[in-house]
Amino acid sequence: MKKRRFIGTRMCLPREIGKGWDLRLARYRKAPELGPKILFFSGGTALRHFSEVLTDYTHNSIHLVTPFDSGGSSAELRRAFAMPAVGDLRARLLALADDSVTGHPEVAALFSHRLGEKAALKQSLQALVSAKHPLLKAIAEPMRSLIQSYIAVFHNHMPKDFNLAGASVGNLILTGGYLIHDRSLDPIAFLFGQLIKTRGTVRTTTDANLQLEVLLESGRTIIGQHCFTGKETAQIDSPIKAIKLSGEADDIDTLDASKVCKETRKLIDSAELLVFPPGSFYSSVIANLLPKGVDKALAKNPSPKVYVPSLGTDLETLGMTLVDQVQVLNEHLSGTLEPLSSKRSSIDFLLFDSQLLSVSADQIETLRDEMGIQIIDLDLAPENADTQRYDDVKLAEALLGLT
């Protein structure tokens, strides 16, 4: 027997879902360049295909992604250049790229390319530096020379012991731009987006060279994102109690190492809907709230805040209920890491599908009646019966219905 959906009794949406919904979505599809500014706080992989779908409705979405990845090829770049991770930034820019004939698919193809066989790694890089690589030769001037100059800067600064295995060409170009622009990511992220005609705005929340540090309830401290996500190392065996940014500075908050720039604060202020989407809870969602000033910028914007909990298994939420997740979100949104009264919530809406995510009636009652969160329980299931993820089109249209 199919479970009944939870129905909010005090729904007060910006627009009632269902009322004029089809007409509004049709208008967005017809002129996505005039679509709403929906801001997403996330990592790089969970929203990859969703971002592609979103461009059918709006070219004005804003994506603040994390620069704290410490594993894979990002770890090698961070080791060599003492820089933030750029993999998630590259992935989201590419997900929003215009891959039609009106865009620059040949540029996107180069940025997506990874260096191949170990024996030919240096030869492949040299071919890019000398503009003899077929993917670079396919790009028209003057873009070809511009991109080549960034690759050349990376090559000139590359340590002799740098491991090119699995390196993303897009990451190497971003690194070259980061070095050219006084170790700042925003200018090269903007240029990268222009080159591939990104239909939206993508930035990292900070371009400081920092690491994620978590404290487990067992008392153990873990430094480095890849060490607690369970994707590259053994999974954690105790719930996460707290998370913070760490770096070489004795006190990164006092020294403002993590402070968000004025442009990022403006992006947050301009958003019409603020979304905390599916993804690794601590390393993707909460991590974006850690840089100094994000909480104040969010508090300043009165637009609705929506939490869309992940489906499937997220090792970072070990031992946590949905209420616990919302409570942690509230604590970071409030700027105080002290436990808050359950009656105080900065989250306005909880959007999910109760047929995919099992939530007890007691939790719903706490979220809705005690915390004042409006529950939006909709059909978000994919047609292929995959219970590990929401249908991207249904989720996009549900969020657009709140604008």
Residue pairs with C-beta under 8 A, 6 or more apart in sequence:
2 355
3 354
3 355
5 354
5 355
5 377
5 378
6 354
6 359
6 361
6 364
6 368
6 375
6 377
7 375
7 377
8 368
8 374
8 375
8 376
8 377
9 368
10 368
10 374
11 374
11 376
12 374
13 349
13 374
13 376
13 401
13 402
14 304
14 402
14 403
15 24
15 401
15 402
15 403
17 376
17 378
17 398
17 401
17 402
18 401
21 397
21 401
24 400
24 401
25 57
25 397
25 400
25 401
28 34
28 35
28 36
28 57
28 58
28 400
29 56
29 57
32 55
32 56
32 57
32 58
32 59
32 199
33 59
33 60
34 60
35 57
35 58
35 59
35 60
35 61
35 400
36 58
36 60
36 272
36 273
36 400
36 403
37 58
37 60
37 61
37 62
37 270
37 271
37 272
37 273
38 54
38 58
38 60
38 61
38 62
38 271
38 272
38 273
38 275
38 399
38 400
38 403
39 61
39 62
39 63
39 64
39 267
39 268
39 271
39 273
39 274
39 275
40 47
40 61
40 62
40 63
40 64
40 275
40 277
41 64
41 205
41 274
41 275
41 276
41 277
41 285
41 288
41 289
42 63
42 64
42 65
42 66
42 92
42 277
42 279
42 284
42 285
42 288
43 65
43 66
43 69
43 88
43 279
43 280
43 283
43 284
43 287
44 65
44 66
44 69
44 87
44 88
44 89
44 90
44 91
44 92
45 88
45 91
45 279
46 277
46 278
46 279
46 280
46 284
46 310
47 63
47 92
47 95
47 277
47 278
47 279
48 91
48 92
48 95
49 95
49 392
50 277
50 392
50 395
50 396
51 61
51 63
51 92
51 95
51 96
51 200
52 95
52 96
52 392
53 392
53 393
53 396
54 61
54 96
54 200
54 396
55 61
55 96
55 98
55 199
55 200
56 396
57 396
57 397
57 400
58 200
58 400
59 199
59 200
60 200
60 201
61 96
61 200
61 201
62 200
62 201
62 202
62 203
62 267
62 270
62 271
63 92
63 96
63 200
63 201
63 202
63 203
64 203
64 204
64 205
64 264
64 267
64 268
64 288
65 88
65 89
65 92
65 202
65 203
65 204
65 205
65 288
66 85
66 88
66 204
66 205
66 283
66 284
66 287
66 288
67 84
67 85
67 86
67 88
67 89
67 185
67 204
67 205
67 206
67 207
67 208
68 84
68 85
68 210
68 211
68 212
68 225
68 245
68 283
68 287
69 75
69 85
69 87
69 88
69 225
69 226
70 78
70 85
70 211
70 212
70 224
70 225
70 226
70 227
71 224
71 225
71 226
71 231
71 232
72 87
72 166
72 226
72 232
73 87
73 165
73 166
73 167
73 168
73 171
74 85
74 86
74 87
74 171
75 226
76 162
76 163
76 167
77 83
77 85
77 86
77 171
77 175
78 84
78 85
78 209
80 158
80 159
80 162
81 157
81 175
81 178
81 179
82 209
83 175
83 178
83 183
83 209
84 185
84 204
84 206
84 207
84 208
84 209
84 210
86 171
86 174
86 175
86 178
86 185
86 204
87 168
87 171
88 204
89 174
89 185
89 189
89 202
89 203
89 204
90 111
90 168
90 170
90 171
90 174
90 192
92 202
93 111
93 170
93 189
93 192
93 193
93 196
93 198
93 202
94 108
94 111
94 112
94 170
94 196
96 193
96 198
96 199
96 200
96 202
97 103
97 104
97 105
97 108
97 196
97 197
97 198
97 199
98 104
98 196
98 197
98 198
98 199
99 105
99 108
102 197
103 196
103 197
104 139
104 143
104 195
104 196
104 197
106 135
106 138
106 139
107 139
107 143
107 147
107 195
107 196
108 196
109 135
109 138
110 135
110 136
110 138
110 139
110 147
110 169
110 170
111 168
111 169
111 170
111 173
111 192
111 196
112 168
112 169
112 170
113 135
113 168
113 169
113 170
114 166
114 167
114 168
114 169
115 121
115 124
115 125
115 164
115 165
115 166
115 167
115 169
116 124
118 165
121 164
121 165
121 167
122 164
124 133
124 164
125 151
125 155
125 164
125 172
127 133
127 136
128 136
128 148
128 151
128 169
129 148
129 151
129 152
129 155
131 137
131 144
131 145
131 148
135 169
136 144
136 147
136 148
137 144
139 147
143 195
146 195
147 173
147 195
149 176
150 173
150 176
150 177
150 180
150 188
151 169
151 172
151 173
151 176
152 176
153 176
153 177
153 179
153 180
154 172
154 173
154 175
154 176
154 179
157 176
157 179
170 192
173 188
173 192
174 185
174 188
174 189
174 192
177 187
177 188
177 191
177 192
178 184
178 185
178 188
178 207
180 188
181 187
181 188
183 207
184 207
185 203
185 204
185 207
186 203
186 207
186 261
186 263
189 202
189 203
189 204
192 198
193 201
193 202
201 267
203 263
203 264
203 267
205 260
205 264
205 288
205 290
205 291
205 294
206 258
206 259
206 260
206 264
206 291
208 247
208 252
208 257
208 258
208 291
209 247
209 248
210 245
210 246
210 247
210 252
210 257
210 258
211 223
211 224
211 225
211 245
211 246
211 247
212 223
212 224
212 225
212 228
212 243
212 244
212 245
212 246
212 282
212 283
212 287
212 290
213 221
213 222
213 223
213 243
213 244
213 245
213 246
214 221
214 222
214 228
214 240
214 241
214 242
214 243
214 282
215 221
215 240
215 241
215 242
215 243
216 222
216 236
216 238
216 239
216 240
216 241
217 238
217 239
217 240
217 241
217 319
218 237
218 238
220 238
222 228
222 236
223 246
225 283
225 287
226 232
226 233
227 233
228 236
228 240
228 282
228 283
228 315
228 316
229 280
229 283
229 315
229 316
230 236
230 315
230 316
235 315
236 315
236 316
236 318
238 318
239 318
239 319
239 320
240 282
240 316
240 318
242 337
243 282
243 286
243 287
243 290
244 290
245 252
245 258
245 290
245 291
246 252
247 257
249 255
249 257
252 258
253 292
256 292
258 290
258 291
258 292
259 291
259 292
259 293
260 291
260 292
260 293
260 294
260 297
264 297
265 293
265 297
268 274
268 294
268 297
268 298
268 300
268 301
269 297
269 300
269 301
271 301
271 303
272 303
272 403
273 303
273 304
273 306
273 399
273 402
273 403
274 298
274 301
274 303
274 304
274 305
274 306
275 305
275 306
275 308
275 399
276 285
276 305
276 306
276 307
276 308
276 329
276 347
277 285
277 308
278 308
278 309
278 310
278 311
278 389
278 390
279 285
279 310
280 310
280 314
280 316
281 310
281 314
281 316
281 317
281 320
281 325
281 328
282 316
283 316
285 329
286 328
286 329
286 332
288 294
289 295
289 298
289 329
289 332
289 333
290 332
295 332
295 333
295 334
295 335
296 335
298 305
298 333
298 346
299 333
299 335
299 346
304 348
304 349
304 402
305 333
305 346
305 347
305 348
305 349
306 347
306 348
306 349
306 350
306 351
306 399
306 402
307 325
307 326
307 329
307 347
307 349
307 350
307 351
308 351
308 352
308 390
308 395
308 399
309 322
309 325
309 350
309 352
309 357
310 317
311 356
311 357
311 387
311 388
311 389
311 390
312 387
312 388
312 389
317 324
317 325
320 328
321 363
322 350
322 357
322 359
322 363
322 367
323 342
323 363
323 366
323 367
323 371
326 345
326 347
326 350
326 367
326 371
326 373
327 339
327 340
327 342
329 346
329 347
330 340
330 344
330 345
330 346
330 347
331 337
331 338
331 339
331 340
333 346
333 347
334 340
334 344
334 346
342 366
342 370
342 371
343 370
343 371
343 372
344 371
345 371
345 372
345 373
347 371
347 373
348 373
348 374
349 373
349 374
349 375
349 376
349 402
350 367
350 373
350 374
350 375
350 376
351 376
351 378
351 395
351 398
351 399
352 359
352 376
352 377
352 380
353 377
353 378
353 379
353 380
353 381
353 390
354 377
355 379
355 381
356 380
356 381
356 387
356 390
364 375
367 373
367 375
368 374
368 375
376 398
378 394
378 398
379 394
380 390
380 391
380 394
380 395
380 398
381 387
381 390
381 391
381 394
382 389
382 390
382 391
382 394
383 391
